[in-house]
Amino acid sequence: MLVRYLSLTLIMAGLVFAAAALYKTFNHQPDVGWAPTPDHSAELGLAWASVGPGDVLYELGCGDGRVAIVAARLGARVVCVEIDSALAAKAGQAVKAAGLEDRVEVLNEDLFDVDMSPATVVFIFLLPSVNERLRPVFEASLQPGTRIISREFEIKGWPAGRRLELPGFLFLGWTMPLEVPQQAVHPLEKSL
Ligand SMILES: C[S@@+](CC[C@H](N)C(=O)[O-])C[C@H]1O[C@@H](n2cnc3c(N)ncnc32)[C@H](O)[C@@H]1O
């Protein structure tokens, strides 16, 4: 009887794990499609943010790994997070071909599931809506002094970023923690 009970429990647990894996596979879609940042722009953007030895750069949505490779060549250690399995595999191959496996780790994961607290620099090229969802994650997990570089898009709720404008490209930068202006309190609210 006990054996039967234990077997049933194991089968149930297996089914739960399988369902969780299937849920993860089918429900974690990219929040943004792939559009690469050319090497030269990445070099200028990362140099502008003083990325170099001693940095741990998290690239959230790293596509085929080209920005990660530029960052590693500047001396940073890099965590390249990409939800699309084919792109993540491509990034892994590119990192290997560049001989940078000791500096770049490729994670085939959803960027919202990753612990980014070890980062000293975060690089994103996403969309305004995704940046907005990331803002509380950054505020909760990034260490003071961590720089954030966003290609093209501001982060709603934060002061305007420092700007590097290149022909056809825009990089925006912030350093944690941010001086976020407090929302004005209505005089009536104050008296309550
Ligand atoms: C506009 S591309 C930028 C690629 C790369 N950062 C670059 O600048 O060359 C955005 C990338 O984010 C990936 N992505 C979208 N949503 C994601 C998510 N939730 N987690 C991880 N990667 C994601 C896409 O698959 C795509 O490769």
The ligand as an SDF file (V2000), in Angstrom:
LIG
                    3D

 27 29  0  0  0  0  0  0  0  0999 V2000
   16.4490   44.4120  -30.3120 C   0  0  0  0  0  0  0  0  0  0  0  0
   17.2560   42.8640  -29.9880 S   0  0  0  0  0  0  0  0  0  0  0  0
   18.8200   43.4240  -29.3180 C   0  0  0  0  0  0  0  0  0  0  0  0
   19.9160   42.3760  -29.4580 C   0  0  0  0  0  0  0  0  0  0  0  0
   21.2560   42.8060  -28.8500 C   0  0  0  0  0  0  0  0  0  0  0  0
   21.1100   43.3130  -27.4990 N   0  0  0  0  0  0  0  0  0  0  0  0
   21.9080   43.8590  -29.6900 C   0  0  0  0  0  0  0  0  0  0  0  0
   21.8480   45.0400  -29.3190 O   0  0  0  0  0  0  0  0  0  0  0  0
   22.4800   43.5020  -30.7380 O   0  0  0  0  0  0  0  0  0  0  0  0
   16.3450   42.3160  -28.5170 C   0  0  0  0  0  0  0  0  0  0  0  0
   16.7160   40.9030  -28.0960 C   0  0  0  0  0  0  0  0  0  0  0  0
   16.0630   40.6240  -26.8610 O   0  0  0  0  0  0  0  0  0  0  0  0
   15.6220   39.2670  -26.8840 C   0  0  0  0  0  0  0  0  0  0  0  0
   14.5280   39.1720  -25.9090 N   0  0  0  0  0  0  0  0  0  0  0  0
   13.2630   39.6660  -26.0140 C   0  0  0  0  0  0  0  0  0  0  0  0
   12.5450   39.4110  -24.9070 N   0  0  0  0  0  0  0  0  0  0  0  0
   13.3730   38.7460  -24.0590 C   0  0  0  0  0  0  0  0  0  0  0  0
   13.2140   38.2260  -22.7410 C   0  0  0  0  0  0  0  0  0  0  0  0
   12.0550   38.3300  -22.0740 N   0  0  0  0  0  0  0  0  0  0  0  0
   14.2670   37.6240  -22.1640 N   0  0  0  0  0  0  0  0  0  0  0  0
   15.4610   37.5030  -22.8270 C   0  0  0  0  0  0  0  0  0  0  0  0
   15.6730   37.9520  -24.0860 N   0  0  0  0  0  0  0  0  0  0  0  0
   14.6430   38.6010  -24.6860 C   0  0  0  0  0  0  0  0  0  0  0  0
   15.1890   39.0550  -28.3200 C   0  0  0  0  0  0  0  0  0  0  0  0
   15.1090   37.6990  -28.6460 O   0  0  0  0  0  0  0  0  0  0  0  0
   16.2910   39.8270  -29.0670 C   0  0  0  0  0  0  0  0  0  0  0  0
   17.3880   39.0020  -29.3520 O   0  0  0  0  0  0  0  0  0  0  0  0
  1  2  1  0
  2  3  1  0
  2 10  1  0
  3  4  1  0
  4  5  1  0
  5  6  1  0
  5  7  1  0
  7  8  2  0
  7  9  1  0
 10 11  1  0
 11 12  1  0
 11 26  1  0
 12 13  1  0
 13 14  1  0
 13 24  1  0
 14 15  1  0
 14 23  1  0
 15 16  2  0
 16 17  1  0
 17 18  1  0
 17 23  2  0
 18 19  1  0
 18 20  2  0
 20 21  1  0
 21 22  2  0
 22 23  1  0
 24 25  1  0
 24 26  1  0
 26 27  1  0
M  CHG  2   2   1   9  -1
M  END
$$$$
